[in-house]
């Protein structure tokens, strides 16, 4: 299944159209030649990474079957927009319909390209270290499928999609368990996985300090350890602890909490394999794009 055929995407497109168009476009109805065919250029105004091309066809179909878009060479999802202002595509269709779809179309493309562009900046910052950038569940309701798609377009990876596909045992799950009994407590929790009809894609447990890491390394079945709010130095110590136990091939270490473009390189150089970054999907800037009518 492609992103363009995902049910969640179609629901979001329908919602966007309904809240914007409502009972009709009062402004477009005033245009005398609204039924005439018009041509528009889709233009990006800043350097960025394109994301969202794959969802453009269903957006256009939601408004009118006659809308057509032709993309410039190389303008696929994940492509760099290096020379702004840059024409990304040409859109043709009834003038009134194009005027109605304009804002919704741009909203999708600008947002998704913003997520992809920020992701690419983080990916570039850790280049050569062996660490990979991952997203989180810090997404706007309704947008998770597309936001995570945009992260992939930017070169990042997807963490769990939701609570339903992986196990992540965090501090609130472990409340009341003494640290000296952490290994046994997590072991008891994981034993209950046998009662679940669905197998998780991975099992991860949060550690609050190096003592917790030491305890979690004792638990068979823990595939990832989340180093939440560790410093780069503490992450390095956790890597050394894991490697000294001969568990490099069995347990992945993931750093999380307060990641920025300024500090992410230091975390990557600590030796962790994964870095999860919440701001990819909650603190991005939408990319400058516009539709500009071409006079024929």
C-alpha positions in Angstrom: 0.0 0.0 0.0 1.3 3.4 -0.9 0.9 6.5 1.3 -1.6 7.9 -1.2 -4.0 5.0 -0.7 -3.8 5.0 3.1 -7.3 5.5 4.7 -6.0 7.9 7.3 -4.7 10.1 4.5 -8.0 10.2 2.7 -9.8 11.0 5.9 -7.5 13.9 6.5 -8.0 15.2 2.9 -11.8 15.0 3.3 -11.6 16.9 6.6 -9.4 19.6 5.1 -11.7 20.1 2.2 -14.8 20.1 4.4 -13.5 22.7 6.9 -12.2 24.9 4.1 -14.7 24.7 1.3 -17.8 24.1 3.4 -20.9 24.9 1.2 -18.9 26.5 -1.5 -16.1 29.0 -2.4 -17.8 32.4 -2.2 -14.8 34.2 -3.6 -14.2 31.9 -6.6 -17.9 32.1 -7.5 -17.4 35.8 -8.3 -14.8 35.2 -11.0 -16.4 35.5 -14.4 -14.1 33.0 -16.2 -14.0 30.5 -13.3 -14.8 27.6 -15.7 -12.0 28.4 -18.1 -8.9 26.3 -18.0 -6.0 28.0 -16.2 -2.4 27.1 -15.6 -0.4 27.7 -12.4 3.2 27.1 -11.4 3.9 25.6 -8.0 6.9 27.4 -6.7 9.2 26.8 -3.7 10.7 29.9 -2.2 13.4 28.4 0.0 15.9 25.6 0.1 14.2 22.5 1.4 13.3 18.8 0.9 10.2 18.0 -1.1 7.6 15.8 0.7 3.9 15.3 -0.2 4.0 14.8 -3.9 2.5 11.3 -3.4 -0.6 12.8 -1.8 -1.2 15.5 -4.4 -3.3 13.2 -6.8 -5.9 12.3 -4.1 -6.1 15.9 -3.1 -6.8 17.1 -6.6 -9.3 14.2 -7.2 -11.2 15.3 -4.1 -11.9 18.6 -5.9 -12.3 17.8 -9.6 -11.4 15.0 -11.9 -10.0 17.3 -14.6 -7.2 18.8 -12.4 -3.8 17.8 -13.8 -0.3 18.3 -12.4 3.0 17.9 -14.2 6.1 17.7 -12.0 9.5 19.1 -13.0 12.3 16.6 -13.6 13.6 15.1 -10.4 10.9 16.5 -8.2 10.1 13.4 -6.3 9.5 13.0 -2.6 12.8 13.3 -0.8 14.4 15.5 -3.6 16.4 18.6 -2.6 15.0 22.0 -3.7 18.4 23.6 -4.0 17.8 26.7 -6.2 14.8 28.7 -5.0 12.7 30.3 -6.2 12.2 27.0 -8.1 9.3 25.7 -10.1 8.3 22.3 -8.8 5.3 21.6 -11.0 2.6 22.9 -13.3 -1.1 22.7 -12.3 -3.9 23.0 -14.9 -7.7 22.9 -14.5 -10.8 25.0 -14.2 -9.8 28.4 -12.7 -12.4 28.3 -10.0 -11.5 24.8 -8.9 -7.8 25.7 -8.7 -8.6 28.7 -6.6 -10.6 26.5 -4.2 -8.0 23.7 -3.9 -5.0 26.1 -3.6 -4.8 26.6 0.2 -5.4 22.9 1.1 -2.9 21.7 -1.5 -0.2 24.1 -0.2 -1.0 23.3 3.4 -0.1 19.6 2.8 3.0 20.3 0.8 4.3 23.1 3.0 3.9 21.1 6.2 5.3 17.8 4.9 8.2 19.5 3.2 8.9 21.3 6.5 9.0 18.0 8.4 11.3 16.5 5.8 13.6 19.5 5.6 14.1 19.6 9.4 14.7 15.8 9.4 17.3 16.2 6.7 19.2 18.8 8.8 19.4 16.4 11.7 20.4 13.5 9.5 23.2 15.7 8.0 24.4 16.7 11.5 25.0 13.1 12.5 26.4 12.0 9.1 29.4 9.6 9.5 28.7 8.7 13.1 26.7 5.5 12.6 23.7 7.0 14.6 20.3 7.2 12.9 17.6 9.8 13.5 14.1 8.7 14.5 10.8 10.4 15.1 8.4 10.1 18.0 4.7 10.1 18.7 4.7 13.8 19.2 2.4 14.5 16.3 -0.7 16.5 15.6 -3.9 14.3 15.7 -4.8 13.1 12.3 -1.4 13.9 10.8 0.7 11.0 12.2 0.8 8.8 9.1 1.8 11.7 6.8 4.2 13.3 9.3 6.0 10.0 9.7 6.1 9.6 5.9 7.7 13.0 5.7 10.4 12.0 8.2 11.2 9.1 5.8 11.5 11.5 2.9 14.0 13.5 5.0 16.1 10.4 5.6 15.0 9.7 9.1 13.4 6.5 10.5 10.1 5.8 12.1 9.7 4.9 15.7 6.6 3.0 16.7 3.4 4.2 14.9 1.4 4.1 18.1 0.8 2.2 21.3 -0.4 -0.8 19.4 2.7 -1.9 17.5 5.6 -1.9 19.9 6.3 -2.1 23.6 8.0 0.9 25.3 8.1 0.6 29.0 8.7 4.1 30.5 9.2 5.6 33.9 5.5 5.8 34.7 5.0 2.1 33.9 7.8 1.3 36.3 6.6 3.6 39.2 6.8 1.9 42.5 9.5 -0.6 41.5 12.7 -0.1 43.5 15.8 0.4 41.3 17.5 -2.6 42.9 14.5 -4.7 41.8 14.3 -3.1 38.3 15.5 -6.2 36.4 13.0 -8.5 38.1 10.2 -6.0 37.7 10.8 -5.6 33.9 11.2 -9.4 33.6 7.8 -9.9 35.2 6.2 -7.3 32.9 7.6 -8.9 29.8 6.5 -12.4 30.9 2.9 -11.0 30.4 3.6 -10.6 26.7 2.6 -14.2 26.2 -1.0 -13.2 27.0 -1.1 -10.8 24.1 -2.5 -11.9 20.8 -0.2 -9.5 18.9 3.5 -9.6 19.0 5.3 -6.2 19.3 7.7 -5.1 16.6 10.2 -4.4 19.3 10.6 -4.2 23.1 12.2 -1.1 24.6 12.6 0.1 28.2 13.5 3.5 29.5 16.5 4.0 31.8 16.8 7.0 34.1 20.5 6.5 34.9 23.5 4.2 34.5 22.4 2.0 37.4 19.1 1.4 35.5 21.0 0.5 32.3 23.0 -2.0 34.2 19.8 -3.6 35.6 18.1 -3.7 32.2 21.1 -5.3 30.5 20.3 -8.4 32.6 16.8 -8.8 31.2 16.5 -11.2 28.3 13.9 -9.8 25.8 14.9 -6.1 26.1 15.9 -5.2 22.6 16.3 -1.4 23.1 17.2 0.8 26.0 16.0 4.4 26.0 18.5 6.8 27.5 16.1 9.5 28.3 17.6 12.9 29.2 21.1 11.5 29.5 24.1 13.8 28.8 26.4 12.8 25.9 29.0 11.7 28.5 26.4 9.5 30.2 25.4 8.0 26.9 29.1 7.2 26.2 29.3 5.4 29.6 26.1 3.5 28.8 27.6 2.3 25.5 30.8 1.2 27.3 28.7 -0.7 29.9 26.7 -2.4 27.2 29.7 -3.3 25.1 31.6 -4.6 28.2 28.8 -7.1 28.7 29.2 -8.3 25.1 25.7 -7.1 24.2 26.4 -4.8 21.3 24.7 -7.1 18.9 21.7 -7.8 21.2 20.7 -4.4 22.7 20.4 -1.1 20.9 20.8 2.1 22.7 18.6 5.1 21.9 19.2 8.6 23.2 16.2 10.9 23.6 15.2 14.2 25.3 16.1 17.8 24.4 17.7 17.0 21.1 18.7 20.1 19.0 20.7 20.7 15.9 23.4 22.1 18.2 23.8 19.1 20.4 22.8 16.1 18.3 26.3 15.5 16.9 27.7 15.1 20.4 25.0 12.5 21.2 25.7 10.7 17.9 29.5 10.6 18.7 28.8 8.9 22.0 28.2 5.6 20.2 24.4 5.2 20.5 22.8 3.7 17.5 19.6 5.7 17.6 18.5 9.2 18.5 14.8 10.1 18.7 13.9 13.7 18.1 10.4 15.0 19.0 10.8 18.4 17.3 10.8 16.8 13.8 7.0 16.6 14.0 6.1 19.3 16.5 8.5 22.2 15.9 9.2 22.3 12.2 8.7 25.4 10.0 6.4 25.0 7.0 8.2 25.6 3.7 7.5 28.8 1.7 5.5 27.7 -1.4 3.0 29.3 -3.6 0.8 28.8 -6.6 1.3 31.5 -9.3 -1.0 31.8 -12.3 0.7 31.8 -15.7 -0.8 34.3 -18.1 -1.4 32.6 -21.5 
